[in-house]
Every structure is written in structure tokens, then in C-alpha cells.
């Protein structure tokens, strides 16, 4: 993906990160989230797994310094934008439960 495509694609407007009835502190927290940077990091990690794909535990392991919700919240945004898709396959995660396998969708210029 080119730098211009990345600028246009990554990031979620803060109002979409907070509930309609959110408190002032929740709104401030939503405004402070670096969704662009987090989405890009999560996408890049998923892309590193190539056509084999990965599960959420794989991504969490690569971003272990961040809170769980900071990482997992990015999956839905990336799927909604068409940057990540589910393969239909499932793999067992650390909990012993199955997790969906994700792959990064490549775009022209990638």
C-alpha cells in the first residue's frame, strides 16, 4: 500500500469510537485514541502472516504491550474497510477455543 493510500484508509473518526450516551471522560478517551496508528499496526501484523493468515491471539502476542481492547477493537474497523477478511477457517487460541482466521487484503500499489 502506498503512503497516500495509508493516509486515506487508516483511522476512525473519534465519534464512531464513543457511544451516543458516552460520558465526558469517555468522549475525551475516544478523542485521544490513535486509531490511525493502531489500525495500521494491526493491519501490518496481519499482513506479515501472508496467505496463511492469523488469529486474534497471534496479533495480541505481537502487540503485547497494549491493552487487549486497544488491539481487538481494530479488527472490526479493518474488516468494515475491506482491509482484512475472514477466511472461514478457525484455529484454536490460547484459551482452547476456536478463533477466526484473518488475512490482509492487498490493494493495487501494494
Secondary structure as the mmCIF struct_conf table of DSSP 4:
data_model
#
loop_
_struct_conf.conf_type_id
_struct_conf.id
_struct_conf.beg_label_comp_id
_struct_conf.beg_label_asym_id
_struct_conf.beg_label_seq_id
_struct_conf.end_label_comp_id
_struct_conf.end_label_asym_id
_struct_conf.end_label_seq_id
HELX_RH_AL_P HELX_RH_AL_P1 UNK A 3 UNK A 9
BEND BEND1 UNK A 10 UNK A 10
HELX_RH_3T_P HELX_RH_3T_P1 UNK A 14 UNK A 16
TURN_TY1_P TURN_TY1_P1 UNK A 17 UNK A 17
BEND BEND2 UNK A 18 UNK A 18
TURN_TY1_P TURN_TY1_P2 UNK A 20 UNK A 21
HELX_RH_AL_P HELX_RH_AL_P2 UNK A 24 UNK A 32
HELX_RH_AL_P HELX_RH_AL_P3 UNK A 35 UNK A 48
TURN_TY1_P TURN_TY1_P3 UNK A 49 UNK A 49
HELX_RH_3T_P HELX_RH_3T_P2 UNK A 50 UNK A 52
STRN STRN1 UNK A 54 UNK A 54
HELX_RH_AL_P HELX_RH_AL_P4 UNK A 56 UNK A 62
TURN_TY1_P TURN_TY1_P4 UNK A 63 UNK A 65
BEND BEND3 UNK A 66 UNK A 66
HELX_RH_AL_P HELX_RH_AL_P5 UNK A 68 UNK A 80
TURN_TY1_P TURN_TY1_P5 UNK A 81 UNK A 82
BEND BEND4 UNK A 83 UNK A 83
STRN STRN2 UNK A 84 UNK A 92
TURN_TY1_P TURN_TY1_P6 UNK A 94 UNK A 95
BEND BEND5 UNK A 96 UNK A 97
STRN STRN3 UNK A 98 UNK A 104
HELX_LH_PP_P HELX_LH_PP_P1 UNK A 105 UNK A 106
TURN_TY1_P TURN_TY1_P7 UNK A 108 UNK A 109
#
